[in-house]
Amino acid sequence: MIGKKDGSPGIGVSLSNKAEVYGEANTFCRAKGLEVDALNVTTTPAMPRRLGSAELQFRCVSPGAAAQPLVRDSDNIIEIRNR
């Protein structure tokens, strides 16, 4: 996980801050010969008297593994019966 607070107050989400978080994650994974698979991104917009922040939860995976579609079981199972 990498998190970063904005350096200056303002209103809204700093896209440069979010880009820096992704950049740090890419640098970390590339050093291991891997690539980033983003699991969760949380951004908190800046408001008066509060700095904004960006947080990226990620894992490093082998090249190409992050591009594969996620296969998930369904949350609900519906049974249809013919009479």
N, C-alpha and C positions, 0 to 999 in steps of 0.2 A: 504494500500500500504506500502511496506517496500522496502527501497533502501539502497544500501551499496556500498561504494567506496573501491577499492583495497588499501591495506596498503602499498604496495611497487610497484614501477614502473617496467614495463616489456613490453613484447609484447604479445598480444593475450588476450584471455578471461580466467579469473581465475575461474576454476570450484569449488574451495573451497569457493570462495566468493558467488557464486550462491547457493551452498549447504547451506551456513550459512543463506541466505535469506529465503530459504525454511524451514530451521530448526526453525527460529524465527516465521514464519507464523504458523507452526505446533504447537509450544509451545503456541502461542496466542490462537489458536482455541481449542486445547485440554483443556485448562484451563476453557473453556466454555462448555466442553462436546461435541464439534463439530469437524469437520475435514475441511481441506483446499480444496477449489475449485479454482484452478488457472485460472484467467481470461486472463491475459496477462503477458508475461515475456519479458523484454527488457535487453539485455546485450550490453555494449559498450566495445570493446576491448581496452586494454592499448596500448599506443604508446609512443615513446620517448616524454618526457615532458608532458604526459597526463596519469592520472590514469584511469584504467578501472572501470566499475561499473556494478551492476546488480540491476534491479528493478522488483518487483513482485507485480502485482495487483491481489488481491484475495478476496474471501468472505468465511465466515465460514458457513458451511451447516451441516445439520443433517447427522449422519453416514450413508453411503451408497448412499446418494443423489448425490455426485460428480461422482459416477461410472455410473450413468444412462446416456444413449446416449442423445445428444443434438438433439432435433427435430426442424427443421427450415423449414419455407415456402420457396419455390423456389424463386430465384431472377427474373427469367424470366418465363412468361407463354406463352406457344406455343399452338396455336389453330390449330388443323388439321381438315379440312372439307372434307368430302367425297362428290363427285359430282355425 
